[in-house]
């Protein structure tokens, strides 16, 4: 039969021959298109703007040096407004417009990623190092998922009992955002406190976008809370702590990596001092002691006329990691070859102090380690070494009874 008639018959049936579908989305002889979805108009617009600029900085650097094996990198950006429904629309646009995208890189937000991933996976588009530490970024296992950060669950499973012990606290409580992100902080805190035979004395939540926290603070104050775990982001962190200080409520506060940003002390001022947060990469201050960080931060300011933040670092690092794998993959650049390279990839600790990340055919979370930082005189200061939750162990006490305790791995 004539080949044209075969093709016509296949297309009429709604399909296409395998060789007609062999092209990799987002990849041409001269270009690799990657996409990202950021909040550019909603409550986390400051985060989204910084992430986007960090990503663009690394893209520009790569293209100035000729790109990847002769292909320039193209960054396509969509705005979610921190709304999962808009994230779905953004993902649909990115994977269908033109030749589509090869990978979604550094997508911001837990609920937003969870909503967009099915759209991406239907088109065989990788979800690469999203800017969220939710467990769903690597569980359940999917060949197209690659996540970098110790989860919110594990962050708080480590931080909550650690601060209770270190500060000799008695009544931990939680204020959390009523969504997937906040629930992960809640569950991690509960799991961590359980290992030291403690429970949350008060649990109170708020809807995304809330600005009044007077009722929540009153409840925690009435419960006598001396530690408040914050499943909050920027404005909610500042608002809750400011309300607490105003009413004379002064517990210790600890948030996840979502509150590790210079925007907190900038917006809240002196009231934010002593706030703890889990973190990995350090904030890139212009006068950082580490010369490479200081050089990078000043280069960023020169390019964008504003100081960088740790979100700028997250965006830059996500693209940098993508580029490293792309170079290793070689000129024959396909989704399968990229994944095969990732399956044996290790990213060494970078200049920002991010822990080593490793991936394998069965391991889609690159890093399990986290550490604590605290705001002192308006600046974030690292206060602990890296640790990772290894599991639980049985310990014999002096009275002959067994007790379950947390077991941690220290970073080497």
Secondary structure as GFF3:
##gff-version 3
##sequence-region A 1 412
A	DSSP	alpha_helix	3	12	.	.	.	ID=ss1
A	DSSP	three_ten_helix	18	21	.	.	.	ID=ss2
A	DSSP	beta_strand	31	38	.	.	.	ID=ss3
A	DSSP	alpha_helix	45	64	.	.	.	ID=ss4
A	DSSP	beta_strand	72	79	.	.	.	ID=ss5
A	DSSP	alpha_helix	84	96	.	.	.	ID=ss6
A	DSSP	beta_strand	103	105	.	.	.	ID=ss7
A	DSSP	alpha_helix	110	122	.	.	.	ID=ss8
A	DSSP	beta_strand	126	128	.	.	.	ID=ss9
A	DSSP	three_ten_helix	135	137	.	.	.	ID=ss10
A	DSSP	beta_strand	145	146	.	.	.	ID=ss11
A	DSSP	alpha_helix	152	166	.	.	.	ID=ss12
A	DSSP	beta_strand	172	177	.	.	.	ID=ss13
A	DSSP	alpha_helix	180	194	.	.	.	ID=ss14
A	DSSP	beta_strand	202	206	.	.	.	ID=ss15
A	DSSP	alpha_helix	214	222	.	.	.	ID=ss16
A	DSSP	beta_strand	227	231	.	.	.	ID=ss17
A	DSSP	alpha_helix	235	246	.	.	.	ID=ss18
A	DSSP	beta_strand	252	255	.	.	.	ID=ss19
A	DSSP	three_ten_helix	257	259	.	.	.	ID=ss20
A	DSSP	alpha_helix	262	268	.	.	.	ID=ss21
A	DSSP	three_ten_helix	269	272	.	.	.	ID=ss22
A	DSSP	beta_strand	276	279	.	.	.	ID=ss23
A	DSSP	alpha_helix	291	304	.	.	.	ID=ss24
A	DSSP	alpha_helix	310	329	.	.	.	ID=ss25
A	DSSP	alpha_helix	335	342	.	.	.	ID=ss26
A	DSSP	beta_strand	346	347	.	.	.	ID=ss27
A	DSSP	beta_strand	357	358	.	.	.	ID=ss28
A	DSSP	beta_strand	371	376	.	.	.	ID=ss29
A	DSSP	beta_strand	379	382	.	.	.	ID=ss30
A	DSSP	beta_strand	387	396	.	.	.	ID=ss31
A	DSSP	beta_strand	402	410	.	.	.	ID=ss32
###
